[in-house]
């Protein structure tokens, strides 16, 4: 969620207020500007973030009162929806690429509206193929452990990697690959996609490995 009319040094409600505009915007005005923040966009990371500048975390510099220039970073917003909660407070739902700073997104929305805006809460409902409904608390995890029932809540590693395409290799290929050897393209069955892929031996998920395929182009061998 976010609130209009404020700007803080951390870009969220818990930071020090640097500007209080007292301005607000209607739901229709907020809705109207959302298209400019969908698709591939560029944003400046917050000073209060874990990114490094000359080997030092930005938040460490920020706590010392030091502000440095940050390069814009590209991210992608696949879905962006808004709901009005009160006169100047809204709920924002987004599906986005990794590396997206929601605080920066909200700040940029406030700048576009001319009102200023700060994030007031954040809830990550889905990441890496895992939804919030599949998550449990540490206390619940301890209870499962104490009752010898951990197998009921353990999520297979393969599910977390399910966004990547997969290929199957023979047993000899699997041994070679597991030991860091190359996979010969002309000995692999089917089309091999670019990027990160899952490699299976004997089609067993617990034998999955992740490798990066060269791009662009496709040499005779796939380097590990």
Secondary structure, DSSP 8 states (H G I E B T S, - for coil): -EEESEEETTSBTTS-EEEE------HHHHHHHGGGGSEEEEEE--SSSS-EETTEEHHHHHHTT------EEEEEEEEEEEEE-SSSEEEEEEEE-TT--HHHHHHHHHHHHTS-EEE------EETTEEGGG---HHHHHHHHHTT-GGGT---HHHHTTTSEEEEE-HHHHHHHHTT--EEGGGS-S---SEEEEEEETT-GGG-EEEEE-SSS--SEE--
